[in-house]
Amino acid sequence: MAQEKFTVAGKELVEKVKQVVHEGNVRRVRLLRNDRILLEIPLTIGAPVAAIGIMATPVLAALAAFAALVTECTIEVERIEQ
């Protein structure tokens, strides 16, 4: 499995997570601050449309609330290699 990390400003957090999930092959998304895992989102493998549906309301609301509190955080993405 491949891992990627992105450092984003708080206001960009929700959009970046949506973009990464929409790209597909995402197994897990972790939100980190100071190298501590604050939120871990497991996703359905190979089904980006379903994954976006799963994330729609409660997870995106939590991300938006968190984004309002931080200036910068890291998104760690675990992808399935094909």
Backbone hydrogen bonds, N-H to C=O, Kabsch-Sander energy under -0.5 kcal/mol:
donor,donor_aa,acceptor,acceptor_aa,energy
2,A,79,R,-1.5
4,E,77,V,-2.3
6,F,75,I,-2.5
8,V,6,F,-0.6
8,V,73,C,-2.6
10,G,71,T,-1.3
12,E,9,A,-1.6
13,L,9,A,-0.6
13,L,10,G,-1.2
16,K,12,E,-2.2
17,V,13,L,-2.3
18,K,14,V,-2.4
19,Q,15,E,-2.4
20,V,16,K,-2.6
21,V,17,V,-2.3
22,H,18,K,-2.2
23,E,19,Q,-1.4
24,G,20,V,-0.6
24,G,21,V,-1.1
27,R,25,N,-0.5
27,R,78,E,-3.2
28,R,78,E,-1.5
29,V,41,I,-2.2
30,R,76,E,-3.0
31,L,39,L,-3.2
32,L,30,R,-0.6
32,L,74,T,-3.3
33,R,36,R,-2.1
36,R,33,R,-1.3
38,L,31,L,-3.3
38,L,36,R,-0.5
39,L,31,L,-1.4
41,I,29,V,-3.6
43,L,27,R,-2.8
47,A,44,T,-1.2
51,A,47,A,-2.5
52,I,48,P,-2.4
53,G,49,V,-1.8
54,I,50,A,-2.4
55,M,51,A,-2.1
56,A,52,I,-1.0
60,L,55,M,-1.7
61,A,57,T,-2.1
62,A,58,P,-2.0
63,L,59,V,-2.6
64,A,60,L,-2.5
65,A,61,A,-2.2
66,F,62,A,-2.5
67,A,63,L,-2.9
68,A,64,A,-1.5
69,L,65,A,-0.5
69,L,66,F,-1.5
70,V,66,F,-1.0
73,C,8,V,-2.4
74,T,32,L,-2.6
75,I,6,F,-3.3
76,E,30,R,-2.8
76,E,74,T,-0.5
77,V,4,E,-2.9
77,V,75,I,-0.5
78,E,28,R,-2.9
79,R,2,A,-3.3
79,R,77,V,-0.6
80,I,25,N,-2.6
81,E,79,R,-0.5
